[in-house]
Amino acid sequence: MSKLTARVVVSIVIGLAIVFAIFTSVQGASSSAKVGAHLVSGALVNLNHDRFTVSELDAYNAQLDAYNDSMKGRGGCESEFHSSPDL
């Protein structure tokens, strides 16, 4: 085996070892990230999700219902879309 062939073989082996090491580290990082989390991808991912407990969700829905009830009969843009029984 000439020196050139030995250098090429050693370079290929080192390159494959580096690629394998990167691949296994990425696989390990992605598998540990899946535990207790959700997998997201894409450029415009919104990570600011609202997470509620059941009691917080009930309180939020009660406030939302109270707000919607207080807004009834005030007019506005959406009032144009309501059909009147008089017509």
C-alpha positions as CSV (number, residue, x, y, z in Angstrom):
1,M,0.0,0.0,0.0
2,S,1.5,3.3,-1.0
3,K,1.5,6.3,1.2
4,L,-1.2,8.0,-0.9
5,T,-3.5,5.1,-0.6
6,A,-3.0,4.8,3.1
7,R,-3.7,8.5,3.6
8,V,-6.9,8.3,1.5
9,V,-8.1,5.2,3.5
10,V,-7.3,6.9,6.8
11,S,-9.1,10.1,5.7
12,I,-12.2,8.2,4.6
13,V,-12.3,6.3,7.9
14,I,-11.9,9.5,9.9
15,G,-14.6,11.2,7.8
16,L,-17.0,8.3,8.3
17,A,-16.3,8.3,12.1
18,I,-17.1,12.0,12.3
19,V,-20.3,11.6,10.3
20,F,-21.4,8.7,12.5
21,A,-20.6,10.6,15.6
22,I,-22.7,13.6,14.5
23,F,-25.5,11.3,13.4
24,T,-25.7,9.5,16.8
25,S,-25.5,12.8,18.8
26,V,-28.3,14.3,16.8
27,Q,-30.4,11.1,17.2
28,G,-29.7,11.1,20.9
29,A,-30.7,14.8,21.3
30,S,-33.9,14.4,19.3
31,S,-35.0,11.3,21.3
32,S,-34.3,12.9,24.6
33,A,-36.2,16.1,23.5
34,K,-39.3,14.0,22.7
35,V,-39.7,13.0,26.4
36,G,-42.2,15.3,28.0
37,A,-42.4,17.6,25.0
38,H,-44.0,17.9,21.6
39,L,-42.2,17.8,18.3
40,V,-42.4,21.0,16.2
41,S,-40.9,21.9,12.9
42,G,-41.0,24.7,10.4
43,A,-39.8,28.3,10.3
44,L,-42.9,29.9,11.8
45,V,-43.6,27.7,14.8
46,N,-45.4,29.4,17.7
47,L,-44.0,28.2,20.9
48,N,-46.1,30.5,23.1
49,H,-49.0,28.0,23.6
50,D,-51.5,28.7,26.3
51,R,-51.6,25.7,28.7
52,F,-54.4,25.6,31.2
53,T,-55.3,23.3,34.1
54,V,-58.9,22.2,34.1
55,S,-59.8,24.8,36.8
56,E,-58.0,27.6,34.9
57,L,-59.8,26.6,31.7
58,D,-63.2,26.7,33.5
59,A,-62.4,30.2,34.9
60,Y,-61.2,31.4,31.5
61,N,-64.3,30.1,29.8
62,A,-66.5,31.7,32.5
63,Q,-64.8,35.1,31.9
64,L,-65.1,34.8,28.2
65,D,-68.8,33.9,28.4
66,A,-69.4,36.9,30.8
67,Y,-67.6,39.2,28.3
68,N,-69.6,37.9,25.4
69,D,-72.9,38.2,27.3
70,S,-72.0,41.8,28.2
71,M,-71.3,42.7,24.5
72,K,-74.7,41.5,23.2
73,G,-76.9,44.3,21.8
74,R,-74.1,46.8,21.5
75,G,-74.1,46.8,17.7
76,G,-70.8,46.9,15.8
77,C,-69.7,45.2,12.6
78,E,-71.0,41.8,13.6
79,S,-74.5,43.0,14.3
80,E,-74.9,43.4,10.5
81,F,-74.7,39.7,10.1
82,H,-77.5,38.8,12.5
83,S,-80.8,38.2,10.9
84,S,-83.8,39.9,12.3
85,P,-87.0,37.9,12.8
86,D,-89.0,41.0,11.8
87,L,-87.8,40.9,8.2
